[in-house]
Amino acid sequence: MNDAALDGLLTGLSLIVAIGAQNAFVLRQGLRRAGVGAIVAVCTLSDFVLIAAGVSGIGAVVQHAGWALVLVRWIGVAFLTCYGLSSAWRARRRSALIAAPEDSRTRGAVVRQALAFTWLNPHVYLDTVVLLGSVANAHGPSGRWWFAVGAGTASALWFTGLGFGARLAAPLLATARAWQVLDVLIGVTMVLLAVKLALA
């Protein structure tokens, strides 16, 4: 593998593996086996677009448009808070938490949530567009696109593994109590992320 591509792969994985709202959402849907293919596609393709934007130089523009990042930040705070509280509320109803492949929401609703977790997250612009874009451009005119290929591959591998690999953990979450614990953890994570984002 090209050195720049390998650097992109490792840098991309180091950023994307961190626990966050998007990963928690993909994990939960993977465990439910609900719309996993669509969610993986949305998250992966979104990362491809954002990485390409960063490598193309849009990262420099975003870095200087402070008002845009502030706007996205507060929208993200509101979204994470609402999702976190709804996850905690869901944990109160044990009967609704039994692991099952069915999901009452339509595929469109799940896709819209995946889009929201991706595009309403200010960190995605800082990490994927600004940071990856900056590191990529350090590899020169031709090397930066190999870096982008590596970073895109990291996203594809991660989201595919997280979404489709989550079913391997399904036996551990076969009881309503286990789903309650998962929903509480996800809810707490979302709210903490919202607080951290608000104080940033």
C-alpha positions in Angstrom: 0.0 0.0 0.0 1.1 3.5 -0.8 2.7 5.3 2.2 0.3 8.2 2.0 -2.7 5.8 1.8 -1.4 3.8 4.8 -1.0 7.1 6.7 -4.6 8.0 5.8 -5.9 4.6 6.9 -4.2 4.9 10.3 -5.1 8.5 10.8 -8.7 7.9 9.8 -9.1 4.9 12.2 -7.5 6.9 15.1 -10.2 9.5 14.7 -13.2 7.4 13.9 -12.9 4.7 16.5 -13.5 7.1 19.4 -16.9 6.6 21.0 -19.3 9.2 19.9 -23.0 9.7 19.0 -22.7 8.4 15.5 -20.9 5.2 16.6 -23.4 4.6 19.4 -26.3 4.9 16.9 -24.7 2.6 14.4 -24.0 0.0 17.2 -27.6 0.2 18.5 -29.1 -0.3 15.0 -26.6 -3.1 14.3 -27.7 -4.9 17.4 -31.4 -4.4 16.4 -30.4 -5.5 12.8 -32.6 -2.6 11.6 -31.6 -0.8 8.4 -27.9 -1.6 8.9 -27.0 -1.6 5.2 -28.6 1.8 4.7 -26.9 3.3 7.8 -23.5 2.0 6.9 -23.9 3.4 3.4 -25.0 6.8 4.6 -22.1 7.1 7.2 -19.5 5.8 4.8 -20.5 7.9 1.8 -20.9 11.0 4.0 -17.3 10.5 5.2 -16.1 10.1 1.6 -17.7 13.5 0.8 -16.3 15.2 3.9 -12.8 13.7 3.3 -12.8 14.8 -0.3 -13.9 18.3 0.8 -11.1 18.5 3.3 -8.5 17.3 0.8 -9.8 19.8 -1.8 -9.1 22.6 0.6 -12.5 23.4 1.9 -11.1 22.7 5.4 -9.3 26.0 5.2 -12.5 27.8 4.4 -14.4 26.1 7.3 -11.6 26.9 9.7 -12.1 30.6 9.1 -15.9 30.5 9.1 -16.4 30.6 12.9 -20.1 31.5 12.7 -20.8 28.3 10.7 -19.1 26.1 13.3 -21.0 27.9 16.1 -24.3 27.4 14.4 -23.7 23.7 13.8 -22.4 23.3 17.3 -25.6 24.5 19.0 -27.8 22.5 16.6 -25.7 19.5 17.5 -26.1 20.2 21.3 -29.9 20.3 20.9 -30.0 17.1 18.8 -27.7 15.1 21.1 -29.6 16.2 24.2 -33.0 15.2 22.7 -31.6 11.8 21.5 -29.9 11.2 24.9 -33.1 12.0 26.9 -35.2 9.8 24.5 -32.8 6.9 25.0 -33.0 7.3 28.8 -36.8 7.4 28.5 -36.8 4.3 26.4 -34.9 2.5 29.1 -37.8 2.9 31.4 -40.0 0.5 29.3 -38.5 -2.9 29.6 -41.0 -4.5 27.2 -39.8 -2.3 24.3 -36.2 -3.3 24.7 -36.1 -6.9 23.8 -33.6 -7.5 21.1 -35.3 -8.3 17.8 -34.7 -7.8 14.1 -37.8 -5.7 13.7 -37.9 -1.9 14.0 -41.1 0.1 13.9 -39.5 3.0 12.1 -39.3 3.2 8.3 -36.0 2.9 6.5 -36.4 6.6 5.6 -36.6 7.6 9.3 -33.5 5.6 10.2 -31.6 7.1 7.3 -32.6 10.6 8.3 -31.3 9.9 11.8 -28.0 8.6 10.4 -27.7 11.8 8.3 -28.4 13.9 11.4 -25.8 12.1 13.5 -23.3 12.7 10.8 -24.0 16.2 9.5 -25.1 17.8 12.7 -22.0 16.8 14.5 -19.5 19.8 14.6 -16.6 17.4 15.4 -17.1 15.7 12.0 -16.1 19.0 10.3 -13.2 19.6 12.6 -11.9 16.0 12.4 -12.8 14.9 8.9 -12.7 18.2 7.0 -10.2 20.4 8.8 -7.8 17.9 10.5 -7.7 15.2 7.8 -7.6 17.9 5.1 -4.6 19.5 6.8 -2.7 16.2 7.2 -3.6 15.1 3.7 -2.3 18.3 2.1 1.1 17.8 3.9 1.6 14.8 1.5 1.7 17.1 -1.5 -0.5 17.4 -4.6 -0.6 13.7 -5.6 0.0 12.1 -2.2 -3.0 13.9 -0.6 -5.4 11.9 -2.7 -3.8 8.6 -1.8 -4.2 9.8 1.8 -7.9 10.4 1.1 -8.2 6.9 -0.3 -6.7 5.5 2.9 -8.9 7.6 5.2 -12.0 6.6 3.1 -11.0 3.0 3.4 -10.8 3.4 7.2 -14.4 4.7 7.3 -15.7 1.9 5.2 -14.0 -0.8 7.3 -15.1 0.8 10.6 -18.8 1.4 9.8 -19.1 -2.0 8.1 -17.5 -3.8 11.0 -19.5 -1.9 13.6 -22.8 -2.2 11.9 -22.7 -5.8 10.7 -20.4 -7.0 13.5 -22.7 -5.8 16.2 -24.9 -8.9 15.8 -22.1 -11.0 17.3 -22.9 -9.2 20.6 -26.6 -9.9 20.3 -26.5 -13.0 22.6 -25.1 -10.7 25.3 -28.1 -8.4 24.8 -30.8 -11.0 24.6 -32.7 -9.8 27.7 -34.7 -6.6 28.3 -32.4 -5.7 31.2 -29.4 -5.7 29.0 -31.1 -3.4 26.6 -32.0 -1.1 29.5 -28.4 -0.9 30.5 -27.3 -0.2 26.9 -30.0 2.5 26.4 -28.9 4.2 29.7 -25.3 4.1 28.7 -26.1 5.5 25.3 -28.3 8.2 26.8 -25.6 9.2 29.3 -23.0 9.3 26.5 -25.2 11.5 24.3 -26.0 14.0 27.1 -22.3 14.2 28.2 -21.3 14.8 24.6 -23.9 17.6 24.4 -22.6 19.2 27.6 -19.0 18.9 26.4 -20.0 20.4 23.1 -21.9 23.3 24.8 -18.9 24.1 27.0 -16.4 23.8 24.1 
